[in-house]
Structure formats: structure tokens, C-alpha cells
Amino acid sequence: MKKFIGFLGLLLILASGPIIAGETTDLETALQKKKLLVLEGMKLSDETEVEFLPVYNAYQKDLIKSARTMSAIIVDFSKNYNALTNVKAQELLAKWLDEQQSKLNLKKEYVAKFEKVMSKKELMRYYQIENKLESIVDNELRKAIPLAK
């Protein structure tokens, strides 16, 4: 449980965004590192990269909104962990499933936007890279969040 609370704290810091204008935050640093990893993996032409980045940046902002929603669900779970009722469990599960669906809808929505600036093969490669990075984060969450009692 201590590991869970510690990881939850880190997750909340990362999802909270800048506190002071102009201050570099852990979130900004993480997003910059992610962008570099994505661009390295994509190997786009200079022209395609210029067109790709505005769409990518907008998508990342929307993904952060999703992460904040998921963080709120995790915080709610942690607050109720020791006294979780069936009613609260049902509510949390419904919120989690709704957020999973929203995230899937977001991914589908951005396919059309990315298709305007890159080839289908490049788009597939990008979504594969995003999926791999998302899997790393999800795996850490799986390790840190205990099963309901």
C-alpha cells in the first residue's frame, strides 16, 4: 500500500501541470522526452515532421486531460480502499470503463487528423509507438495499484 500511495503521489504531480507560469515541471520534462522518443522512432521527413507536430501536440494535451480524469478515479479508489463498498466499487468501475471508452474515442478521432499530415504507414507506426509507451505507464500502474479488498 505504501508503494501505491507513493506512486499515486508521483502520478498526481505529473498530471497536475505547471504550478507557476514559466516554471519547468516534471510533466513538461516528461512530455518533451516522450516527444523526442516519438520523433526518433518515427523517422519523419522534415516536411512531414513540421505538419505532424501541431497535431501531435494537440493530441498530447487531450491525452493529459484523460490522464487527469484517470488520476481522479485512482485517488477516489485510494481514499475508499480500506472501506470500499459494493456501491462505491460499482461507481468506480463505471467511471473507469467510461474513461477507457473516452480514450479509445479520442484515439479514433485523431486518426483522421493525423491522416491529413502523414501516410497510413506512418500513422500506424505512430500509434504503435504510442501504444508501447502507454503500455509502460499502464504496467507501472498495475504494479502500484492494489486489487480491491
PyMOL commands that set and color helices and strands:
alter all, ss='L'
color gray80, all
select helices_A, chain A and resi 2-16+26-42+46-83+86-115+120-144
alter helices_A, ss='H'
color red, helices_A
deselect
rebuild
show_as cartoon
